[in-house]
Amino acid sequence: MTRAALIICAVLALASCGTTRGVLDGTGTVLEGVAMDLRSAGNMFGR
């Protein structure tokens, strides 16, 4: 991607969530979900 495309994506992400805090909260929620999925998969294969 070009630098302009990255800037446009960043601006759209900030605008869609309203605030930077909204973006960070959303990112944290996604990462927590991924971590729970990985833990579940690890438990499934570990037993």
N, C-alpha and C positions, 0 to 999 in steps of 0.2 A: 504494500500500500504506500501511497505517497504521503508526504507530510500533510498536505492539504486534506486528504481523506481522513487521516487520523484526527486532525483538529475538528473537522466537521462531525465525526463520530463522538468525540468528547463533548462538544457543545450540545449535540442532540441528547446525549445521555444526561447531562446536567439539566437541560431544559425539561426533559421528560419527567424527571424525579422532582424537580422544583428547586432542590438545594443540594449542595455538596454533601450535607449530612444524610440526605435521602439516598444518594448514590452509595455512600459508605455503608449505611444500614442495609441496603439491598445486597451489596457485595458480601457483607458479613453473613447475611442469611443464606446466600447461595453457598458460601464456603462451609458453613455449618452443615448444610444438607449434604454436601459432597463428603464431608468427614464422616457423617453418620452412615452414609451408603458404603463407604470404604470399610468402616468398622464392621458393619453387618456382613459384608463379603468376606472379610478376614475371619470372622467368627464361623462362617459357613464352611470355609475351606480348612480352617484350623482344627476342626473336630472330625 
